Amino acid sequence: MAQASGAVLTELSTHLQVVDQDPNTRLDVDLLEKCQLLTSTPEYRARLWQETGSLFLQIAALLPKLQQDPAPLVDFVTRLAAPYRFENVKDIDFEAALDLQATPFHSLILSLLEKAAATSNDAQALANRPTVVAAIVRLWLCTQDAGVATLAENLLTALLRASKNGPAAVSEQGPLHMYGTGHMWKRLFKDRDIVALYYHYTSLKALSDSPPPRLSKRDKTISQARLLHWLTVVGALDWSTIATGHNLDIEKEVGLEEGQGLLHYASSKMVDTDDDVLMHMTLIHFFKELITTVRTKPHLT
């Protein structure tokens, strides 16, 4: 690392050690701003970022126990990690930072997880961590922050796009069948625990073994709208994924018959059209999006 750059980052590391040891020490915002300016230089983005791994891990360890507004440090570490690859961030505790109560860290963690969408191998590495994937889905459906929900949905979509079918599947089915069997697809649509979350957080019926949090009817309608929007995106990539059921207990509990999946649930079981005019209009918009974006000949019944 260049001497001047190394000096300011070393100064920051020393300062953060003091903050860690003495919670009454305030973050040096001016120092953070100086370091932040460094992260915007071509020199940093081309080379120096590779030498900041220890500082990144130091900040990752400090943030959960910081007893003051973490915003300046969160903003800095977001910029610090901008050139990183998933390999550089994969060891942090994503689950804790995706907890619904960890609101200051949601945008940061989602931006770090988005690095897993850069390659199919990274997407597979994340798919192999089901508790992290489940935490993303839970945050997406349950957060009160619409902006965070959008980031989480975009992340899930990006991960699905990165998780393409293997060469054998593509050659057998043709170029239009690029998705549906990749590792992230299997995790999001065949993992029983994760699939159950789509139903638990959107069904207006009382379901057995519902995981926390327990959502109000109003919050469930917000989750319903989020699921409806995402299903049109997923359906455009692979229709059979949303149209096919998996004979799960949760599918039977919400009233689905054998072979019926998320599409049938969302279109005919999920929304209370008699009692909620806004959700009725959202459902109509959902059908319009299906018709205009899905490049197949779907059978919606």
C-alpha positions in Angstrom: 0.0 0.0 0.0 1.3 3.5 -0.9 2.7 5.1 2.2 0.3 8.1 2.5 -2.7 5.8 1.9 -1.4 3.3 4.4 -0.9 6.0 7.0 -4.5 7.2 7.0 -6.0 3.7 7.0 -3.6 2.6 9.8 -4.7 5.7 11.7 -8.3 4.6 11.3 -7.5 1.1 12.4 -5.9 2.4 15.6 -8.8 4.7 16.2 -11.3 1.8 15.8 -9.3 -0.2 18.3 -9.8 2.6 20.9 -13.6 2.7 20.1 -13.8 -1.0 20.5 -12.0 -0.9 23.9 -13.9 2.2 25.2 -17.5 2.5 24.0 -17.6 6.1 25.2 -15.1 7.1 22.4 -16.9 8.8 19.6 -16.2 7.9 16.0 -13.8 10.3 14.3 -16.1 11.4 11.5 -13.4 13.6 9.9 -11.0 10.7 9.8 -13.7 8.5 8.2 -14.3 11.1 5.6 -10.6 11.2 4.7 -10.5 7.5 4.3 -13.7 7.6 2.3 -12.1 10.0 -0.1 -9.3 7.4 -0.6 -11.8 4.7 -1.6 -13.0 6.8 -4.5 -9.5 7.1 -6.1 -8.6 5.1 -9.2 -5.5 3.9 -7.3 -7.7 2.4 -4.6 -10.1 0.7 -6.9 -7.3 -0.7 -9.1 -5.0 -2.1 -6.4 -5.1 -0.7 -2.9 -8.4 -2.4 -2.0 -6.7 -5.8 -2.0 -4.7 -4.7 1.1 -7.7 -3.7 3.2 -9.0 -7.1 4.2 -7.9 -6.9 7.8 -9.5 -3.4 8.2 -12.7 -4.7 6.7 -12.9 -7.6 9.2 -12.0 -5.3 12.1 -15.0 -3.1 11.1 -17.3 -6.1 10.6 -16.4 -7.3 14.2 -16.9 -3.8 15.7 -20.3 -2.9 14.1 -22.5 -5.3 16.0 -21.3 -4.0 19.4 -21.0 -0.3 18.5 -22.9 1.8 21.1 -23.4 4.9 19.0 -24.8 5.8 15.6 -23.1 3.4 13.2 -24.1 5.3 10.0 -20.7 7.0 9.4 -18.9 3.7 9.7 -21.5 1.8 7.7 -21.2 4.3 4.9 -17.4 4.0 4.9 -17.3 0.2 4.9 -19.8 0.2 2.1 -17.4 2.2 0.0 -14.4 0.3 1.3 -15.9 -3.0 0.1 -17.1 -1.7 -3.2 -14.3 -3.4 -5.3 -14.4 -6.6 -3.2 -15.5 -9.9 -4.5 -17.7 -12.4 -2.7 -14.6 -14.3 -1.7 -13.5 -11.3 0.3 -16.7 -11.0 2.4 -18.1 -14.5 2.6 -16.9 -15.1 6.2 -18.9 -12.4 7.9 -22.0 -13.2 10.0 -24.7 -12.5 7.4 -27.4 -14.0 9.5 -27.0 -11.7 12.4 -26.9 -8.6 10.2 -30.0 -9.7 8.3 -32.0 -10.0 11.6 -35.1 -7.8 11.3 -33.9 -5.7 14.3 -30.5 -5.0 12.7 -32.0 -2.1 10.7 -28.8 0.0 10.4 -27.0 -2.8 8.6 -29.5 -4.2 6.1 -28.5 -2.1 3.1 -24.8 -2.8 3.7 -25.3 -6.5 4.1 -27.5 -6.8 1.0 -24.8 -4.9 -1.0 -22.2 -7.4 0.2 -24.4 -10.3 -0.6 -25.0 -9.0 -4.1 -21.4 -9.8 -4.9 -22.4 -13.5 -4.9 -24.4 -12.7 -8.1 -21.2 -11.9 -10.0 -20.6 -15.5 -11.0 -22.4 -18.8 -11.0 -19.8 -20.3 -8.6 -20.4 -17.5 -6.1 -24.2 -17.9 -6.4 -23.7 -21.6 -5.7 -21.5 -20.9 -2.7 -24.3 -18.7 -1.3 -27.0 -21.3 -2.2 -25.0 -23.8 0.0 -25.8 -21.6 3.0 -29.5 -22.1 3.5 -29.8 -20.1 6.7 -28.4 -17.0 4.9 -30.8 -17.5 2.0 -33.7 -17.9 4.4 -32.7 -14.7 6.2 -32.8 -12.8 2.9 -36.3 -14.1 2.1 -37.5 -13.3 5.6 -36.1 -9.7 5.4 -37.6 -9.2 2.0 -41.1 -10.2 3.0 -41.1 -8.8 6.6 -39.1 -5.6 6.7 -41.0 -2.3 7.3 -38.6 -0.5 5.0 -39.8 -0.6 1.4 -36.3 0.4 0.1 -34.7 -2.5 1.9 -37.4 -4.8 0.6 -36.7 -3.7 -3.0 -32.9 -4.3 -2.5 -33.6 -7.8 -1.1 -35.9 -8.6 -4.0 -33.4 -7.4 -6.5 -30.7 -9.5 -4.8 -32.9 -12.6 -5.0 -33.5 -12.0 -8.7 -29.8 -11.3 -9.4 -28.9 -14.6 -7.7 -31.4 -16.5 -9.8 -30.0 -14.9 -13.0 -26.5 -15.9 -12.0 -27.6 -19.5 -11.3 -28.1 -20.8 -14.8 -28.8 -24.4 -15.8 -25.9 -26.6 -16.4 -24.6 -27.1 -20.0 -26.3 -30.5 -20.3 -29.7 -29.1 -19.4 -29.3 -26.2 -21.8 -28.3 -28.4 -24.7 -31.2 -30.8 -24.2 -33.9 -28.2 -23.7 -32.7 -25.4 -26.0 -31.6 -21.8 -25.4 -35.0 -20.7 -24.0 -34.5 -23.0 -21.0 -31.6 -21.4 -19.2 -33.1 -21.4 -15.7 -34.9 -23.5 -13.2 -32.4 -26.2 -12.1 -29.4 -24.1 -10.9 -28.3 -24.3 -7.3 -30.0 -21.1 -6.2 -33.2 -22.1 -8.0 -33.2 -25.3 -6.0 -32.6 -23.5 -2.8 -35.3 -20.9 -3.3 -38.0 -23.2 -4.7 -37.3 -26.7 -3.5 -35.9 -26.1 0.1 -38.9 -27.0 2.2 -38.1 -24.5 5.0 -37.5 -21.6 2.6 -40.6 -22.3 0.4 -42.7 -22.4 3.6 -41.7 -18.8 4.3 -43.5 -17.6 1.1 -46.8 -19.1 2.5 -46.3 -18.3 6.2 -45.7 -14.6 5.6 -48.5 -14.1 3.1 -51.3 -16.4 4.0 -54.2 -14.8 5.8 -55.1 -18.2 7.3 -53.5 -19.3 10.6 -50.9 -21.9 9.6 -49.2 -24.4 11.9 -45.6 -23.9 13.0 -45.4 -20.4 11.7 -41.9 -18.9 12.3 -41.4 -15.5 13.7 -42.2 -12.7 13.2 -46.0 -12.9 13.4 -47.3 -10.4 10.9 -50.5 -8.4 11.2 -53.1 -8.6 8.3 -51.9 -5.3 7.0 -48.3 -6.4 7.0 -49.2 -9.7 5.3 -50.9 -7.7 2.5 -47.6 -5.9 2.0 -45.8 -9.2 1.8 -48.4 -10.4 -0.7 -47.8 -7.5 -3.0 -44.0 -8.2 -2.8 -44.5 -11.9 -3.6 -46.8 -11.1 -6.5 -44.3 -8.7 -8.1 -41.5 -11.2 -7.7 -43.4 -14.1 -9.2 -43.8 -12.2 -12.5 -40.1 -11.7 -12.7 -39.3 -15.4 -11.8 -42.0 -16.6 -14.2 -40.4 -14.7 -17.0 -37.2 -16.6 -16.4 -38.7 -20.0 -15.8 -42.4 -20.6 -16.0 -42.5 -24.1 -14.6 -40.8 -23.0 -11.4 -43.8 -20.9 -10.3 -46.4 -23.2 -11.8 -45.3 -26.5 -10.3 -46.0 -27.7 -6.8 -43.8 -30.0 -4.7 -46.4 -31.9 -2.7 -45.4 -30.1 0.5 -47.5 -30.1 3.7 -47.6 -26.3 3.6 -49.1 -26.4 0.1 -51.9 -28.6 1.3 -52.4 -26.4 4.3 -53.1 -23.3 2.2 -55.6 -25.2 0.1 -53.5 -26.3 -2.9 -54.1 -29.6 -4.7 -51.3 -31.9 -5.9 -49.2 -30.2 -8.6 -50.4 -26.7 -7.8 -47.6 -24.3 -6.7 -46.9 -20.7 -5.9 -48.6 -19.4 -9.0 -51.9 -21.0 -8.2 -51.7 -19.9 -4.6 -50.9 -16.3 -5.4 -53.5 -16.0 -8.1 -56.5 -17.7 -6.4 -55.8 -18.5 -2.7 -53.7 -15.7 -1.2 -55.6 -12.5 -1.6 -58.9 -11.6 0.1 -60.5 -9.9 -2.9 -63.8 -9.3 -1.1 -62.3 -7.3 1.8 -59.3 -5.5 0.3 -59.9 -3.4 -2.8 -56.2 -2.3 -3.0 -55.0 -5.9 -3.1 -57.7 -6.8 -5.6 -56.2 -4.1 -7.9 -52.7 -5.4 -7.2 -53.9 -8.9 -8.2 -55.3 -7.6 -11.4 -52.0 -5.8 -12.1 -50.2 -9.2 -11.4 -52.3 -10.9 -14.1 -51.5 -8.1 -16.6 -47.8 -8.4 -15.9 -47.9 -12.2 -16.4 -49.6 -11.8 -19.7 -47.2 -9.1 -21.0 -43.8 -10.4 -19.6 -43.9 -14.2 -19.6 -42.8 -15.5 -22.9 -44.7 -18.8 -22.9 -48.2 -20.0 -23.3 -49.2 -20.3 -19.6 -52.3 -22.0 -18.2 -53.3 -20.0 -15.2 -55.9 -22.3 -13.9 
